[in-house]
């Protein structure tokens, strides 16, 4: 063999690619910890958001549980859409990636190593954020830790794909900041990431359906709250993230370049960008039609005709051991901002009393809330949807509406033992049955997606059950 170690054919010897990729992964991790900007976006920015959210929402019960999904999404966004492309473009400007071109490993392998390294950094930043939230604010640990890791991976997959596209489109580091802000700010402001989706106006909630941040928060929230159901309660959100991420990775691979310099947006480049944007549009289009149809299936009361007396029953099999699984120590206070429950109706003014009397009359004659019409558990889920939506949209009479719903549940299910069993069943099986997101017949603004309504309905079911067990 010659001194340059070439083979007799003159070709360089083949190197086992995974060994080289492992070395590149380790090198990338070391370089990221030596670079200031990736560390700022990956660790300092998430901690600053944690402290900012903590100063605003620390009075929640438990503190920051309902905001933890937003915080983790911000962590992933910062690392994927700023940290990774900043490091990649800076290396490309210094000619590092031009040298990578000489390696026997394919471009896809180098990109894979880069993405895996960033995922490790993002995961460590998220672990730091969760740990600090527990240490500083006593935020509970996620209720479904294994599912949480899966939802986190899907969210990271989607945003890392977007970050890789930014790296391939940006000519220099300042361009990364501009493109990153173009993705980051809309999701923070109207995508349900920085501002809770339920507080946004209706037009913004529709726009958020086209942004991956909305689905990231939904998927993570389903794994954080005890009644969220884990991955089983976030099927559409997980699918949306995978579709958006896959399209972004394919587009980033098509846009890949070794050399620094201005990006020429020829027809090929525009086609790859269009592919990624089409995934966003497709997910939003499906969401606009799927979510209303899922709620509409209940709103049209088609389930009433299909129900039969035999359908009622699984909740009757609950035992004392099942009841022992339900805990009440982490419920928000009745006079808080989340899941409020009025002690009575004395605090209302005349306009409020008039409105509440109308709602009480409507509840009494509301067919979906009549146990005799269908399975009692579905009837109670429908009633719980009314106060859940009122809470989510921050209706001015949300606490009194919850009290009216509790009174109606007692009228609809007269047997106290059956009432307790039905509520316990809903707490233990939050993803069963259907929920309503549109209860505008009661003069209540239309609510968010049904996952949020399910979570809040399960919380109200626990609160109602606690009151019934104490009396």
matplotlib code that plots the C-alpha trace (Angstrom):
import matplotlib.pyplot as plt

x = [0.0, 1.3, 2.1, -1.2, -2.9, -4.8, -5.5, -4.0, -7.0, -6.1, -9.4, -9.5, -10.3, -13.9, -14.4, -17.2, -19.7, -21.3, -17.9, -17.4, -20.9, -20.3, -17.2, -19.0, -21.8, -19.4, -17.5, -20.8, -21.8, -18.4, -18.5, -22.0, -21.0, -18.1, -20.3, -22.1, -25.1, -26.3, -26.0, -28.0, -30.8, -30.7, -30.5, -30.6, -33.7, -35.8, -34.8, -35.8, -39.2, -39.6, -39.0, -41.3, -44.1, -43.5, -43.9, -47.3, -48.8, -47.2, -50.6, -52.1, -52.9, -50.6, -48.2, -47.3, -48.8, -51.1, -48.2, -45.5, -46.4, -46.0, -42.6, -41.3, -42.4, -40.5, -37.5, -37.7, -38.3, -35.3, -32.9, -34.3, -35.0, -32.2, -29.6, -29.1, -29.2, -27.0, -24.3, -24.7, -24.5, -21.6, -19.7, -20.6, -19.3, -15.9, -15.6, -16.2, -19.0, -16.9, -14.4, -17.2, -17.8, -14.6, -15.8, -17.0, -20.3, -23.2, -24.7, -27.8, -25.5, -23.9, -27.4, -28.6, -25.6, -26.3, -29.9, -29.3, -26.8, -29.3, -32.0, -29.7, -29.1, -32.8, -33.7, -31.2, -32.5, -36.1, -35.0, -33.3, -36.5, -38.8, -36.3, -36.2, -40.0, -40.2, -37.5, -38.5, -42.3, -43.1, -44.6, -45.6, -43.8, -45.6, -48.3, -47.3, -43.5, -43.0, -45.7, -44.1, -40.9, -42.7, -44.6, -41.4, -39.7, -42.5, -42.4, -38.6, -38.8, -41.1, -39.1, -35.7, -36.9, -37.9, -34.5, -32.7, -34.6, -33.7, -30.0, -30.2, -32.0, -30.0, -26.9, -25.4, -26.0, -28.1, -30.3, -30.8, -32.1, -34.5, -35.9, -36.0, -38.1, -40.4, -41.2, -40.9, -42.9, -46.2, -46.2, -45.6, -48.2, -51.1, -50.0, -51.0, -47.3, -46.7, -50.4, -52.8, -55.0, -58.2, -57.5, -57.0, -59.8, -61.6, -59.7, -56.4, -57.5, -58.2, -54.9, -53.2, -54.5, -52.0, -49.0, -47.2, -46.8, -50.5, -50.1, -46.9, -48.6, -51.6, -49.4, -47.3, -50.2, -51.9, -48.9, -48.5, -52.0, -53.3, -56.5, -54.8, -54.7, -51.0, -50.3, -53.8, -55.3, -53.2, -53.5, -54.2, -51.6, -48.9, -49.8, -49.7, -46.2, -44.9, -46.3, -44.9, -41.5, -41.2, -42.0, -39.5, -36.7, -37.3, -37.3, -34.1, -32.4, -33.4, -32.1, -28.8, -25.6, -22.0, -20.8, -21.4, -22.8, -26.2, -28.9, -30.3, -34.1, -34.4, -37.4, -36.0, -35.5, -39.0, -40.4, -38.9, -40.1, -43.6, -43.5, -42.9, -45.6, -48.0, -47.7, -48.6, -51.6, -52.7, -52.6, -54.5, -57.1, -57.7, -57.9, -60.5, -62.7, -61.9, -62.3, -65.7, -66.9, -65.8, -67.7, -70.6, -71.2, -72.4, -74.0, -76.3, -77.2, -76.7, -75.5, -79.0, -80.6, -77.8, -77.8, -79.5, -80.1, -77.4, -74.9, -75.1, -73.1, -69.3, -69.2, -71.4, -68.5, -66.3, -65.1, -63.7, -60.2, -61.0, -62.2, -59.0, -57.0, -58.6, -56.9, -58.1, -55.1, -54.0, -57.3, -57.4, -59.3, -63.0, -62.4, -59.3, -59.0, -58.9, -61.9, -63.8, -66.9, -69.2, -70.6, -74.0, -75.5, -75.6, -72.7, -74.4, -75.9, -79.3, -78.0, -76.0, -78.9, -81.1, -78.6, -78.0, -81.8, -81.9, -79.0, -80.5, -83.8, -81.9, -79.9, -83.1, -84.6, -81.3, -81.7, -78.0, -78.1, -81.0, -79.8, -83.0, -82.0, -78.7, -75.9, -75.6, -71.9, -72.3, -75.0, -72.8, -69.9, -72.1, -73.1, -69.4, -68.6, -70.7, -68.8, -65.5, -65.9, -67.1, -63.9, -61.6, -63.0, -63.1, -66.8, -67.6, -70.1, -67.9, -68.0, -71.8, -72.3, -70.3, -72.6, -75.6, -74.1, -73.5, -77.1, -78.3, -76.2, -77.9, -81.2, -80.3, -78.8, -80.9, -79.2, -76.3, -74.3, -74.7, -73.8, -70.5, -69.8, -70.4, -68.1, -65.4, -65.7, -65.1, -62.1, -60.6, -61.5, -61.2, -60.7, -63.9, -67.1, -67.5, -67.3, -68.8, -66.7, -69.6, -72.2, -73.1, -76.8, -76.1, -74.6, -71.1, -68.3, -67.2, -64.4, -61.0, -60.2, -61.8, -58.5, -58.6, -62.3, -61.7, -59.0, -61.1, -64.2, -62.2, -61.0, -64.6, -65.6, -63.0, -64.2, -67.8, -67.0, -65.0, -68.0, -70.3, -68.0, -67.6, -71.3]
y = [0.0, 3.5, 6.0, 7.8, 4.5, 4.2, 0.8, -0.7, 0.7, 4.2, 4.6, 5.6, 2.7, 2.4, 3.4, 1.8, 4.8, 4.3, 4.6, 7.9, 9.1, 8.3, 10.4, 13.2, 13.0, 13.3, 16.2, 18.0, 17.8, 19.1, 22.0, 23.0, 23.2, 25.4, 27.8, 30.7, 31.2, 27.5, 27.4, 30.6, 29.4, 25.9, 26.5, 30.2, 31.1, 28.1, 29.0, 32.6, 31.5, 29.3, 32.1, 34.4, 31.9, 31.2, 34.8, 34.9, 31.5, 30.4, 30.8, 28.0, 24.7, 22.9, 25.6, 25.6, 22.2, 23.7, 25.7, 23.0, 21.8, 25.4, 25.7, 22.5, 23.5, 26.8, 24.8, 22.6, 25.6, 27.5, 24.6, 23.4, 26.6, 28.8, 26.7, 24.0, 26.2, 28.8, 26.2, 24.6, 27.8, 29.1, 25.8, 26.1, 29.6, 28.5, 25.8, 22.9, 21.3, 21.6, 19.3, 16.9, 16.5, 14.5, 11.9, 8.5, 8.9, 10.3, 13.7, 12.1, 10.5, 13.8, 15.4, 12.5, 12.9, 16.6, 16.1, 13.4, 15.7, 18.5, 16.1, 15.1, 18.8, 19.6, 16.6, 17.7, 21.2, 19.9, 17.7, 20.8, 22.8, 20.1, 19.7, 23.4, 23.7, 21.0, 22.5, 26.1, 26.0, 22.4, 21.6, 17.9, 15.5, 14.5, 12.0, 9.7, 9.9, 7.2, 8.7, 12.1, 10.9, 9.8, 13.1, 15.0, 12.9, 13.6, 17.4, 17.5, 15.6, 18.2, 21.2, 19.7, 19.3, 22.9, 23.9, 21.9, 23.7, 27.0, 26.0, 25.0, 28.3, 30.8, 32.4, 33.5, 33.6, 36.8, 35.2, 32.3, 34.8, 36.3, 33.0, 31.6, 34.5, 34.1, 30.6, 31.3, 34.5, 33.3, 30.2, 32.1, 34.8, 33.0, 29.3, 28.4, 28.2, 31.5, 32.5, 29.7, 28.7, 29.2, 32.9, 33.6, 35.0, 32.6, 33.6, 33.0, 29.6, 28.7, 30.0, 28.0, 24.8, 25.3, 25.8, 22.8, 24.6, 24.0, 20.2, 20.2, 21.7, 19.4, 16.3, 17.3, 18.4, 15.0, 13.4, 15.9, 16.2, 13.2, 13.1, 13.7, 10.0, 10.0, 9.3, 7.8, 11.3, 13.0, 10.9, 13.6, 16.0, 13.3, 12.5, 16.1, 16.5, 13.5, 14.6, 18.1, 16.8, 14.2, 16.8, 19.2, 16.6, 15.6, 19.2, 19.9, 17.0, 18.3, 21.8, 20.4, 22.2, 21.9, 25.3, 28.7, 31.6, 33.0, 30.5, 30.6, 30.0, 28.1, 26.0, 23.0, 24.9, 26.4, 23.0, 21.7, 24.7, 24.2, 20.6, 21.6, 24.3, 21.9, 19.6, 22.6, 23.4, 19.8, 19.3, 22.6, 21.6, 18.2, 19.8, 22.4, 19.5, 16.7, 18.5, 20.1, 16.7, 14.9, 17.4, 17.6, 13.8, 14.6, 18.0, 16.4, 13.8, 10.9, 8.8, 9.1, 7.0, 4.4, 4.0, 1.1, 0.1, -2.6, 0.1, 1.4, -0.6, -0.6, 2.1, -0.1, -2.6, -0.1, -1.4, 0.2, -0.5, 1.6, 4.5, 4.3, 5.1, 8.6, 11.4, 14.9, 16.5, 18.3, 19.8, 23.6, 25.6, 26.3, 30.0, 29.8, 30.5, 26.9, 24.5, 27.1, 26.0, 28.6, 27.7, 29.2, 31.9, 34.8, 36.7, 37.3, 40.7, 40.9, 40.3, 37.4, 35.8, 36.2, 34.6, 31.7, 31.0, 30.7, 28.3, 26.2, 26.0, 24.9, 22.3, 20.8, 20.4, 19.6, 16.2, 15.3, 15.9, 13.5, 10.2, 8.5, 9.1, 7.3, 5.8, 7.8, 8.2, 9.9, 12.1, 13.3, 13.8, 16.1, 18.1, 18.3, 19.7, 22.7, 23.8, 22.7, 24.9, 27.8, 27.4, 27.1, 30.3, 32.1, 32.8, 35.5, 33.2, 30.0, 29.2, 29.5, 27.5, 24.7, 24.8, 24.6, 21.7, 19.8, 20.4, 19.1, 16.0, 15.3, 15.6, 13.6, 10.7, 10.4, 7.5, 8.9, 5.6, 5.6, 9.3, 8.6, 5.6, 7.6, 10.4, 8.0, 6.2, 9.5, 10.3, 6.9, 6.8, 10.4, 9.3, 7.2, 8.6, 12.0, 15.6, 18.8, 21.7, 23.8, 24.7, 28.1, 27.3, 28.3, 31.6, 30.3, 31.0, 28.0, 26.1, 24.8, 21.3, 18.3, 17.2, 20.4, 19.8, 16.2, 17.2, 19.9, 17.6, 15.0, 17.7, 18.8, 15.2, 14.8, 18.0, 17.0, 13.5, 14.9, 17.1, 14.1, 11.9, 14.6, 15.1]
z = [0.0, -0.8, 1.8, 1.3, 2.2, -1.1, -2.4, -5.6, -7.6, -6.5, -4.7, -1.0, 1.3, 2.5, 6.1, 8.1, 8.0, 11.5, 13.1, 11.3, 12.2, 15.9, 15.8, 14.0, 16.6, 19.5, 17.8, 17.1, 20.8, 21.9, 19.4, 20.5, 24.1, 23.1, 21.1, 22.8, 20.6, 20.5, 24.3, 24.7, 22.5, 23.9, 27.6, 28.6, 26.6, 28.0, 31.6, 31.0, 29.6, 32.7, 35.0, 33.0, 33.0, 36.7, 37.6, 35.8, 36.4, 39.7, 41.5, 39.4, 41.2, 40.7, 39.5, 35.8, 35.1, 32.5, 31.0, 31.0, 27.5, 26.2, 27.9, 26.5, 23.0, 23.3, 24.4, 21.3, 19.1, 20.4, 20.0, 16.6, 14.8, 16.2, 17.9, 15.2, 12.1, 13.7, 14.4, 11.0, 9.0, 11.1, 10.3, 6.7, 6.5, 8.0, 5.4, 7.8, 5.7, 2.5, 4.2, 5.2, 1.5, 1.3, 3.8, 2.4, 4.5, 2.5, 3.1, 4.7, 7.3, 8.2, 8.5, 10.7, 13.0, 13.2, 14.0, 16.6, 18.4, 18.5, 19.8, 22.7, 23.5, 23.3, 25.5, 28.1, 28.1, 28.5, 31.4, 33.0, 32.5, 34.1, 37.0, 37.6, 37.4, 40.1, 42.3, 42.1, 41.7, 42.8, 39.4, 39.4, 37.2, 33.9, 34.6, 31.6, 31.5, 28.8, 26.6, 27.3, 25.8, 22.7, 22.3, 22.9, 20.1, 17.6, 18.4, 18.1, 14.8, 13.3, 14.5, 13.7, 10.2, 10.1, 11.6, 9.0, 6.2, 7.7, 7.8, 4.1, 3.1, 5.2, 3.6, 6.9, 10.6, 10.6, 7.9, 10.4, 12.9, 10.4, 9.1, 12.7, 13.9, 10.9, 12.3, 16.0, 16.5, 14.7, 16.8, 20.0, 19.3, 17.5, 17.4, 21.0, 22.2, 24.0, 24.4, 25.4, 22.5, 24.5, 25.0, 21.3, 19.1, 16.8, 13.7, 15.4, 16.6, 12.9, 11.8, 14.6, 13.0, 10.2, 12.6, 14.2, 17.5, 18.2, 17.8, 19.8, 22.8, 22.5, 22.3, 25.3, 27.4, 26.9, 28.6, 31.4, 32.9, 34.9, 32.7, 29.4, 28.4, 27.2, 23.6, 23.2, 23.8, 21.1, 18.0, 15.5, 17.0, 16.8, 13.2, 12.2, 13.7, 11.9, 8.6, 9.0, 10.1, 7.3, 4.7, 6.2, 6.3, 2.7, 1.6, 3.6, 2.0, -1.5, -0.5, 0.9, 0.0, 1.2, 0.2, 1.7, -0.3, -1.5, -2.0, -5.5, -5.4, -8.7, -9.6, -7.8, -4.6, -4.8, -5.3, -2.1, -0.2, -1.6, -0.5, 3.2, 3.0, 1.5, 4.5, 6.8, 4.6, 4.4, 8.1, 8.6, 6.0, 7.7, 11.1, 9.9, 8.7, 11.2, 14.4, 13.6, 12.3, 15.5, 17.6, 15.2, 15.5, 19.1, 18.2, 15.7, 18.4, 16.0, 18.9, 20.5, 17.8, 17.9, 21.6, 23.3, 26.9, 26.5, 25.8, 29.3, 31.7, 31.9, 34.6, 36.8, 37.2, 39.1, 42.4, 45.6, 44.3, 41.2, 43.4, 45.4, 42.2, 42.1, 44.1, 44.8, 46.4, 43.2, 42.3, 41.8, 44.4, 43.8, 43.6, 41.3, 37.7, 36.6, 37.1, 39.2, 41.1, 42.7, 46.1, 45.1, 42.9, 45.3, 43.9, 40.5, 39.5, 37.9, 34.4, 35.5, 37.4, 34.3, 32.1, 34.6, 34.9, 31.2, 31.1, 33.9, 32.0, 28.9, 30.7, 32.2, 28.7, 26.8, 25.1, 25.2, 29.0, 29.6, 31.0, 29.9, 26.3, 26.3, 28.4, 31.6, 31.2, 27.8, 29.2, 32.0, 29.5, 27.5, 30.6, 31.7, 28.3, 29.0, 32.1, 30.6, 27.5, 29.7, 31.8, 28.7, 27.1, 30.4, 30.4, 33.0, 34.7, 34.4, 38.2, 38.4, 35.1, 36.7, 39.7, 37.4, 35.6, 38.8, 39.9, 36.5, 36.8, 40.1, 38.4, 35.4, 37.4, 40.5, 42.2, 44.2, 43.9, 40.1, 40.0, 41.8, 39.5, 36.4, 37.4, 38.6, 35.2, 33.4, 35.6, 34.9, 31.2, 29.9, 26.3, 26.1, 24.6, 22.9, 24.1, 22.8, 21.8, 20.6, 23.3, 21.8, 22.3, 25.9, 24.9, 25.6, 23.1, 21.0, 22.7, 21.6, 20.3, 22.0, 23.7, 25.9, 26.6, 27.6, 30.0, 31.6, 31.7, 33.6, 36.1, 36.7, 37.1, 39.8, 41.5, 41.4, 42.7, 45.6, 46.6, 46.4, 48.5, 51.2, 51.6]

ax = plt.figure().add_subplot(projection="3d")
ax.plot(x, y, z, "-o")
ax.set_aspect("equal")
plt.show()
